[in-house]
Amino acid sequence: MSDIIGSNPEVLGRKPIIKGTRIPVALIYELIGLNYSISEILEEYPHLNKEIVSKLLEI
């Protein structure tokens, strides 16, 4: 999973983020918990792609 999740002490205090973004992984899980579909998540964050969101759902 390290291919899509990273952390950096200078970005969000080292919280897990989606690599190449400042989007916390927890935010995507929160949206999923609120019953957002993958399509809705991609509308909110168009620089993500379906593959990334799908991989997060597999965790």
ChimeraX commands (.cxc) that place a marker at each C-alpha (Angstrom):
marker #1 position 0.00,0.00,0.00 radius 0.5
marker #1 position 3.02,2.26,0.33 radius 0.5
marker #1 position 2.65,2.98,-3.37 radius 0.5
marker #1 position -0.35,5.24,-2.65 radius 0.5
marker #1 position -0.04,6.16,1.04 radius 0.5
marker #1 position 2.75,8.24,2.46 radius 0.5
marker #1 position 3.52,10.67,5.24 radius 0.5
marker #1 position 5.74,13.68,5.57 radius 0.5
marker #1 position 6.50,15.61,8.75 radius 0.5
marker #1 position 5.95,18.85,6.86 radius 0.5
marker #1 position 2.53,17.84,5.49 radius 0.5
marker #1 position -0.36,17.55,7.94 radius 0.5
marker #1 position 1.96,16.65,10.81 radius 0.5
marker #1 position 2.91,13.27,9.34 radius 0.5
marker #1 position -0.68,12.01,9.10 radius 0.5
marker #1 position -1.11,9.40,6.36 radius 0.5
marker #1 position -1.86,11.10,3.06 radius 0.5
marker #1 position -2.42,9.99,-0.49 radius 0.5
marker #1 position 0.98,10.34,-2.13 radius 0.5
marker #1 position 1.38,13.36,-4.34 radius 0.5
marker #1 position -1.45,15.17,-2.58 radius 0.5
marker #1 position -2.27,16.79,0.73 radius 0.5
marker #1 position -5.42,14.67,1.06 radius 0.5
marker #1 position -5.51,12.70,4.31 radius 0.5
marker #1 position -6.40,9.05,3.93 radius 0.5
marker #1 position -8.79,9.47,6.86 radius 0.5
marker #1 position -10.80,12.00,4.85 radius 0.5
marker #1 position -11.46,9.49,2.09 radius 0.5
marker #1 position -12.55,6.90,4.68 radius 0.5
marker #1 position -14.81,9.51,6.26 radius 0.5
marker #1 position -16.46,10.18,2.91 radius 0.5
marker #1 position -16.92,6.46,2.37 radius 0.5
marker #1 position -18.50,6.24,5.83 radius 0.5
marker #1 position -20.89,8.99,4.76 radius 0.5
marker #1 position -21.93,6.76,1.83 radius 0.5
marker #1 position -20.16,8.77,-0.86 radius 0.5
marker #1 position -19.71,6.70,-4.00 radius 0.5
marker #1 position -16.39,6.52,-5.77 radius 0.5
marker #1 position -17.84,8.81,-8.44 radius 0.5
marker #1 position -18.80,11.41,-5.83 radius 0.5
marker #1 position -15.35,11.28,-4.24 radius 0.5
marker #1 position -13.77,11.78,-7.65 radius 0.5
marker #1 position -16.06,14.76,-8.28 radius 0.5
marker #1 position -14.87,16.33,-5.02 radius 0.5
marker #1 position -11.21,15.46,-5.66 radius 0.5
marker #1 position -10.76,15.25,-9.46 radius 0.5
marker #1 position -6.98,14.90,-9.24 radius 0.5
marker #1 position -7.50,11.45,-7.67 radius 0.5
marker #1 position -8.38,8.53,-9.86 radius 0.5
marker #1 position -10.63,5.51,-9.53 radius 0.5
marker #1 position -7.66,3.15,-9.05 radius 0.5
marker #1 position -6.42,5.04,-5.97 radius 0.5
marker #1 position -9.85,5.17,-4.33 radius 0.5
marker #1 position -10.48,1.52,-5.14 radius 0.5
marker #1 position -7.15,0.51,-3.55 radius 0.5
marker #1 position -8.08,2.40,-0.39 radius 0.5
marker #1 position -11.36,0.47,-0.25 radius 0.5
marker #1 position -9.38,-2.80,-0.28 radius 0.5
marker #1 position -7.54,-1.95,2.94 radius 0.5
marker link #1:1,2 radius 0.2
marker link #1:2,3 radius 0.2
marker link #1:3,4 radius 0.2
marker link #1:4,5 radius 0.2
marker link #1:5,6 radius 0.2
marker link #1:6,7 radius 0.2
marker link #1:7,8 radius 0.2
marker link #1:8,9 radius 0.2
marker link #1:9,10 radius 0.2
marker link #1:10,11 radius 0.2
marker link #1:11,12 radius 0.2
marker link #1:12,13 radius 0.2
marker link #1:13,14 radius 0.2
marker link #1:14,15 radius 0.2
marker link #1:15,16 radius 0.2
marker link #1:16,17 radius 0.2
marker link #1:17,18 radius 0.2
marker link #1:18,19 radius 0.2
marker link #1:19,20 radius 0.2
marker link #1:20,21 radius 0.2
marker link #1:21,22 radius 0.2
marker link #1:22,23 radius 0.2
marker link #1:23,24 radius 0.2
marker link #1:24,25 radius 0.2
marker link #1:25,26 radius 0.2
marker link #1:26,27 radius 0.2
marker link #1:27,28 radius 0.2
marker link #1:28,29 radius 0.2
marker link #1:29,30 radius 0.2
marker link #1:30,31 radius 0.2
marker link #1:31,32 radius 0.2
marker link #1:32,33 radius 0.2
marker link #1:33,34 radius 0.2
marker link #1:34,35 radius 0.2
marker link #1:35,36 radius 0.2
marker link #1:36,37 radius 0.2
marker link #1:37,38 radius 0.2
marker link #1:38,39 radius 0.2
marker link #1:39,40 radius 0.2
marker link #1:40,41 radius 0.2
marker link #1:41,42 radius 0.2
marker link #1:42,43 radius 0.2
marker link #1:43,44 radius 0.2
marker link #1:44,45 radius 0.2
marker link #1:45,46 radius 0.2
marker link #1:46,47 radius 0.2
marker link #1:47,48 radius 0.2
marker link #1:48,49 radius 0.2
marker link #1:49,50 radius 0.2
marker link #1:50,51 radius 0.2
marker link #1:51,52 radius 0.2
marker link #1:52,53 radius 0.2
marker link #1:53,54 radius 0.2
marker link #1:54,55 radius 0.2
marker link #1:55,56 radius 0.2
marker link #1:56,57 radius 0.2
marker link #1:57,58 radius 0.2
marker link #1:58,59 radius 0.2
view
